[in-house]
Amino acid sequence: MRRNQTDPVFDWLAYHAEFDPGRLAAVDLATQRWLTYGEFNDRATRLATALREGLASQLATALAPRFAPYLEATP
């Protein structure tokens, strides 16, 4: 687990993924899908990477107030 001394918070998900990756972390009650800490951390890391690499600006544009009517009208 990588952690900088300047990090304002501790990454508990990464901690558990490193030391006990096969342990149950969450259950999606709607789908009954079980996620281990390793799987959960991998998904969170992929999302964070996508956001850092530009998806964040696309999301911000799509969720901007001027687009609200379009998003609400889209099925």
PENORFEN-V273332 format. One record per backbone hydrogen bond with DSSP energy under -1.0 kcal/mol. CO is the residue of the C=O (numbers start at 1). NH is the residue of the N-H. If there is no record, write none. Layout:
CO&NH / CO&NH
This chain:
4&7 / 10&12 / 11&15 / 12&16 / 13&17 / 14&18 / 15&19 / 16&20 / 20&23 / 21&38 / 23&37 / 26&35 / 28&32 / 33&28 / 35&25 / 35&26 / 36&40 / 37&41 / 38&42 / 39&43 / 40&44 / 41&45 / 42&46 / 43&47 / 44&48 / 45&49 / 46&50 / 47&51 / 48&52 / 49&53 / 50&55 / 51&54 / 51&56 / 54&58 / 55&59 / 56&60 / 57&61 / 58&62 / 59&63 / 64&67 / 65&68 / 67&71 / 68&72 / 69&73 / 70&74
